[in-house]
Amino acid sequence: MGRGKNVSPEIRKLIIKLYLDNRSLRAIGQYVNKPHSTVQGIIIKYTETGDLSTNHYQAGRPSKLTIREQRSLVVSVVKNPKITSTILSQNVQEGMQKQLCPQTIRNSLKNAGNHGRVARRKQFISKANKKKRLELSKLHLGKPDSFWGNINIFGHDGPLKVCRKVNEAMNENNIIPTV
């Protein structure tokens, strides 16, 4: 939390202009109707950074992963979307020498747009058969639902999660073959 109200950018510019004209802190403070400690803080920040912007306070706890480490996690998930967050946390511990819980890794992946979802189950279809099926479906596009018959639902051993982005449910890497 800040100690007081922010000083407007116009007043900051005026303080710096008066400072560069070799005015004292107290004289500048009286001129802009601000305490000399506020004027001193603005001048110190200007001399250290050369920046006139307001203070940038950090909100929340700093991230345990750097941006580069987060990108490497995303790359490993893109290569293998079926990898679990527990295995990823072990890889991070070995490779980056950082102790992270799986939830931290899931949060980092979520911020990057990769969400853990249950993988869709589809029959394995070769590329040649995909073309044939597409031609068949285009041929029978206007047929009623009763024409297509019942859909066969296969059993499974439980949900397998994949880490994927939105609208990538039917990508080859995000599907579990049933045959």
C-alpha positions as CSV (number, residue, x, y, z in Angstrom):
1,M,0.0,0.0,0.0
2,G,1.1,3.5,-0.8
3,R,1.7,6.0,1.9
4,G,-0.4,8.7,0.3
5,K,-1.9,10.1,-2.9
6,N,0.1,9.9,-6.1
7,V,1.5,13.2,-7.4
8,S,0.2,14.1,-10.9
9,P,2.7,13.9,-13.9
10,E,2.4,17.7,-14.4
11,I,3.6,18.4,-10.9
12,R,6.4,15.9,-11.2
13,K,7.6,17.6,-14.4
14,L,7.4,21.0,-12.6
15,I,9.4,19.6,-9.6
16,I,12.1,18.3,-11.9
17,K,12.2,21.5,-13.9
18,L,12.7,23.5,-10.7
19,Y,15.3,21.0,-9.4
20,L,17.3,21.5,-12.7
21,D,17.1,25.2,-12.1
22,N,18.9,24.6,-8.8
23,R,16.1,25.5,-6.5
24,S,16.2,24.1,-2.9
25,L,13.9,21.2,-1.9
26,R,11.9,23.4,0.6
27,A,11.5,26.2,-2.0
28,I,10.2,23.6,-4.6
29,G,7.9,22.1,-1.9
30,Q,6.4,25.5,-1.1
31,Y,6.0,26.4,-4.8
32,V,4.1,23.2,-5.6
33,N,2.4,22.9,-2.2
34,K,3.9,19.5,-1.3
35,P,6.1,18.4,1.6
36,H,9.8,18.6,1.0
37,S,10.1,14.8,1.6
38,T,7.7,14.2,-1.3
39,V,9.8,16.5,-3.5
40,Q,13.0,14.7,-2.4
41,G,11.5,11.3,-3.2
42,I,10.5,12.4,-6.7
43,I,14.0,13.9,-7.3
44,I,15.8,10.8,-6.0
45,K,13.8,8.6,-8.3
46,Y,14.4,10.9,-11.3
47,T,18.2,10.9,-10.7
48,E,18.4,7.1,-10.2
49,T,16.1,6.0,-13.0
50,G,15.6,9.1,-15.2
51,D,11.9,8.2,-15.1
52,L,9.1,10.6,-14.2
53,S,6.3,8.0,-13.9
54,T,4.5,7.2,-10.7
55,N,5.7,4.5,-8.4
56,H,5.1,1.0,-9.6
57,Y,4.2,-1.1,-6.7
58,Q,4.4,-4.9,-6.9
59,A,1.0,-6.5,-6.3
60,G,1.1,-10.0,-4.7
61,R,3.9,-12.5,-4.2
62,P,6.7,-12.6,-6.8
63,S,6.6,-15.6,-9.2
64,K,8.8,-18.5,-8.4
65,L,9.4,-19.1,-12.1
66,T,11.1,-16.6,-14.4
67,I,9.5,-15.9,-17.8
68,R,12.1,-18.1,-19.5
69,E,11.3,-21.0,-17.2
70,Q,7.6,-20.6,-17.8
71,R,8.2,-20.7,-21.6
72,S,10.2,-23.9,-21.2
73,L,7.3,-25.5,-19.3
74,V,4.9,-24.5,-22.1
75,V,7.3,-25.9,-24.7
76,S,7.5,-29.2,-22.9
77,V,3.7,-29.4,-22.6
78,V,3.3,-28.5,-26.3
79,K,5.7,-31.4,-27.2
80,N,3.9,-33.8,-24.9
81,P,0.4,-32.7,-23.8
82,K,-0.2,-35.9,-21.8
83,I,2.7,-35.2,-19.3
84,T,1.4,-34.7,-15.8
85,S,2.2,-31.8,-13.6
86,T,3.9,-34.1,-11.0
87,I,6.4,-35.2,-13.6
88,L,6.9,-31.6,-14.8
89,S,7.6,-30.6,-11.2
90,Q,10.2,-33.4,-10.9
91,N,11.8,-32.2,-14.2
92,V,11.9,-28.6,-12.9
93,Q,13.5,-29.8,-9.6
94,E,16.2,-31.7,-11.6
95,G,16.8,-29.2,-14.4
96,M,16.3,-25.8,-12.7
97,Q,17.1,-26.7,-9.1
98,K,13.8,-25.3,-7.9
99,Q,11.3,-26.9,-5.5
100,L,7.8,-26.4,-7.0
101,C,4.6,-28.1,-6.2
102,P,2.4,-29.4,-9.1
103,Q,-0.2,-26.8,-8.4
104,T,2.3,-24.0,-9.1
105,I,3.1,-25.6,-12.5
106,R,-0.6,-25.9,-13.3
107,N,-1.2,-22.3,-12.4
108,S,1.7,-21.2,-14.6
109,L,0.4,-23.3,-17.5
110,K,-3.1,-21.9,-17.0
111,N,-1.7,-18.3,-17.2
112,A,-0.1,-19.3,-20.5
113,G,-3.4,-20.5,-21.9
114,N,-2.9,-24.3,-21.5
115,H,-5.6,-25.8,-19.4
116,G,-5.9,-29.4,-18.1
117,R,-8.8,-31.2,-19.8
118,V,-9.9,-34.7,-20.1
119,A,-8.7,-36.0,-23.5
120,R,-11.3,-36.9,-26.1
121,R,-11.6,-40.5,-27.2
122,K,-11.7,-41.1,-30.9
123,Q,-11.1,-44.1,-33.1
124,F,-7.7,-44.1,-34.9
125,I,-8.4,-43.1,-38.5
126,S,-5.6,-43.1,-41.1
127,K,-5.1,-40.1,-43.4
128,A,-6.5,-41.9,-46.4
129,N,-9.7,-42.9,-44.5
130,K,-10.0,-39.3,-43.2
131,K,-10.3,-38.1,-46.8
132,K,-12.8,-40.8,-47.7
133,R,-14.9,-40.0,-44.6
134,L,-14.8,-36.3,-45.4
135,E,-16.0,-37.0,-49.0
136,L,-18.8,-39.3,-47.6
137,S,-19.9,-36.7,-45.1
138,K,-20.0,-34.0,-47.8
139,L,-22.0,-36.3,-50.0
140,H,-24.6,-36.9,-47.2
141,L,-24.6,-33.4,-45.7
142,G,-28.3,-32.8,-45.8
143,K,-29.5,-36.2,-44.5
144,P,-31.5,-36.4,-41.2
145,D,-30.0,-37.7,-38.0
146,S,-31.9,-41.0,-38.3
147,F,-29.9,-41.8,-41.5
148,W,-26.6,-42.0,-39.5
149,G,-27.8,-44.6,-36.9
150,N,-26.6,-45.0,-33.4
151,I,-23.2,-43.8,-32.2
152,N,-21.1,-46.5,-30.6
153,I,-19.6,-45.4,-27.2
154,F,-16.5,-47.3,-26.1
155,G,-15.5,-47.9,-22.5
156,H,-12.3,-46.6,-20.9
157,D,-10.1,-47.0,-17.8
158,G,-10.7,-43.5,-16.5
159,P,-10.2,-40.0,-17.7
160,L,-6.7,-39.2,-19.0
161,K,-6.0,-35.5,-18.9
162,V,-4.1,-33.5,-21.5
163,C,-2.9,-29.9,-21.2
164,R,-4.2,-27.9,-24.2
165,K,-5.4,-24.5,-25.4
166,V,-8.9,-23.6,-26.2
167,N,-10.3,-25.1,-29.5
168,E,-7.5,-27.7,-29.7
169,A,-9.6,-30.6,-28.4
170,M,-9.5,-32.5,-31.7
171,N,-5.8,-32.2,-32.5
172,E,-3.9,-35.4,-33.0
173,N,-1.8,-34.9,-29.8
174,N,-4.9,-34.3,-27.6
175,I,-6.9,-37.4,-28.6
176,I,-6.7,-40.8,-27.1
177,P,-7.1,-43.6,-29.7
178,T,-9.7,-46.2,-28.9
179,V,-8.6,-48.9,-31.4
